[in-house]
Amino acid sequence: MIATTSRRSAGILLYRRVPVPDGSGVEVLVAFPGGPIWARKPDAGSWSVPKGLVDPGESDWDAAQREYAEEIGSPVPDGTPIDLGEVRLKSGKTVVGFAVEGDLDTTTVVSNTFDLMWPPRSGRMQSFPEIDRARWFTPEVARAKLNPAQAPFVDRLLDALDVPAAGSGSSSR
């Protein structure tokens, strides 16, 4: 699919198979946004899949791969992507998600940066990382940490992998 609007983002939910306490056998990689605006936000509901805007004429998959590489600092692992569909954020922006199996040492994450006038109205521009940190979480923990609109990506991944959604309370099984 080719994007036609800047109100569309695409991202990748990296997952790995490991023995985990919730019994799912899966962990997912999610990221906490960088910059001073996010510094005091609560942990719950503030995390995100690594994602960003789809450029005009760019496919959702190409944008998701580009944004992952920019925000995580490494390319998307080779593998067949799983289409996780779309969600709509409170802002009205649509986010399309993909999942790819792989592993990543989170200590190697180096995000690209953005410039922001900080403090506000100071006239001083500062650079901040787009991603402050990325961590592996069980699906149950990831659902609580993710922006609520993005939490369905976790359940859709578990459905695609045919893994029970422990603690989701929303599984259709």
C-alpha positions in Angstrom: 0.0 0.0 0.0 1.3 3.5 -0.9 0.7 6.3 1.6 -1.2 9.4 0.6 -1.2 11.4 3.8 1.2 12.5 6.5 -1.2 11.4 9.2 -0.1 7.8 8.7 2.8 6.2 10.5 4.3 2.7 10.1 6.3 0.7 12.6 7.8 -2.6 13.5 7.1 -4.7 16.6 10.2 -6.9 16.9 9.6 -10.1 18.8 11.7 -13.0 20.0 10.8 -16.4 21.4 12.1 -17.0 24.9 10.8 -18.7 28.1 8.9 -16.0 29.9 6.8 -15.9 33.1 3.5 -15.1 31.4 3.7 -18.4 29.5 3.5 -16.8 26.0 7.1 -17.7 25.1 7.4 -14.4 23.4 8.9 -11.0 24.2 8.4 -7.8 22.2 10.6 -4.8 21.8 9.0 -1.4 22.6 10.5 2.1 22.9 10.1 5.1 25.1 10.1 8.4 23.3 13.0 10.8 23.8 13.1 14.5 24.5 12.0 16.8 27.4 8.3 16.5 26.7 8.4 12.8 27.5 10.9 13.0 30.4 8.1 13.4 33.0 5.4 11.3 31.4 4.3 8.2 33.2 5.8 4.9 32.2 2.4 3.2 31.6 0.8 4.1 28.3 3.8 6.1 27.0 5.8 3.5 25.2 5.5 2.8 21.4 6.5 0.5 18.6 9.4 2.1 16.8 7.5 4.0 14.1 7.3 7.2 12.1 5.6 9.0 9.3 5.1 7.4 5.9 6.5 9.6 3.2 4.4 10.4 0.1 4.8 7.6 -2.4 6.5 5.3 0.1 5.0 1.9 1.0 4.1 1.2 4.6 6.6 -1.6 4.8 9.4 0.6 3.5 8.6 3.3 5.9 8.4 0.9 8.8 11.9 -0.5 8.0 13.3 3.0 7.5 11.9 4.3 10.8 13.0 1.2 12.7 16.6 1.7 11.5 16.5 5.4 12.3 15.1 5.0 15.8 16.8 1.8 16.9 20.1 2.3 15.0 20.2 -1.0 13.3 18.4 -2.6 10.3 15.3 -4.7 10.7 16.3 -8.4 11.0 15.8 -10.5 7.9 12.5 -12.3 8.1 9.0 -12.5 6.8 7.0 -9.5 8.2 3.6 -10.2 9.8 1.0 -7.6 9.0 -0.5 -6.4 12.2 -3.1 -4.1 10.6 -3.9 -0.5 11.6 -4.8 1.3 14.8 -5.9 4.9 15.2 -4.3 7.1 17.9 -6.3 9.7 19.9 -4.7 12.3 17.7 -6.4 10.8 14.7 -3.2 9.5 13.2 -3.3 6.0 11.7 -0.4 3.6 12.6 0.1 0.5 10.6 2.1 -2.2 12.3 4.3 -5.1 11.2 6.1 -7.7 13.3 9.4 -9.4 12.6 11.2 -12.0 14.6 14.7 -11.2 15.7 16.9 -10.3 18.6 18.6 -7.1 19.7 20.9 -6.1 22.5 19.0 -3.0 23.8 22.3 -1.5 25.0 23.2 -1.0 21.4 20.2 1.2 20.6 21.3 4.6 19.2 18.4 6.7 18.0 18.4 9.5 15.5 17.8 13.0 16.9 15.4 15.9 16.4 15.8 19.6 17.1 13.5 21.4 19.5 13.5 24.9 21.0 14.1 24.1 24.7 13.2 25.5 27.1 10.1 26.8 25.3 10.4 30.4 23.9 14.1 30.4 24.9 15.3 30.8 21.4 17.8 28.0 22.1 17.6 24.9 19.9 18.7 21.6 21.3 19.0 18.1 19.9 17.2 15.1 21.5 17.0 11.4 20.6 13.7 10.3 19.1 14.0 7.2 21.3 15.2 7.4 24.9 15.4 3.7 25.4 14.1 0.4 24.1 13.4 -2.7 26.2 12.1 -6.3 25.8 8.9 -7.0 27.7 6.5 -9.9 28.0 3.3 -9.3 26.0 1.4 -8.7 29.3 3.8 -6.0 30.4 4.1 -4.5 26.9 0.3 -4.0 26.7 0.4 -2.0 29.9 3.4 0.1 28.8 2.3 0.8 25.2 0.1 3.7 24.1 -3.3 2.1 24.6 -4.1 2.4 20.9 -1.0 0.4 20.0 -1.6 -2.4 22.5 -3.8 -4.4 20.0 -0.6 -5.0 18.0 0.6 -7.3 20.7 -2.6 -9.4 20.7 -2.6 -9.5 16.8 1.0 -10.8 16.9 0.1 -13.5 19.5 -2.9 -14.5 17.3 -0.6 -14.7 14.2 1.8 -16.9 16.2 -1.0 -18.9 17.7 0.2 -18.1 21.2 -2.3 -17.7 24.0 -2.7 -14.1 25.0 -2.0 -14.5 28.8 -3.5 -11.6 30.9 -4.9 -9.8 27.9 -8.5 -10.1 29.0 -9.4 -9.4 25.3 -8.5 -12.6 23.5 -11.2 -14.0 21.3 -10.1 -17.6 22.1 
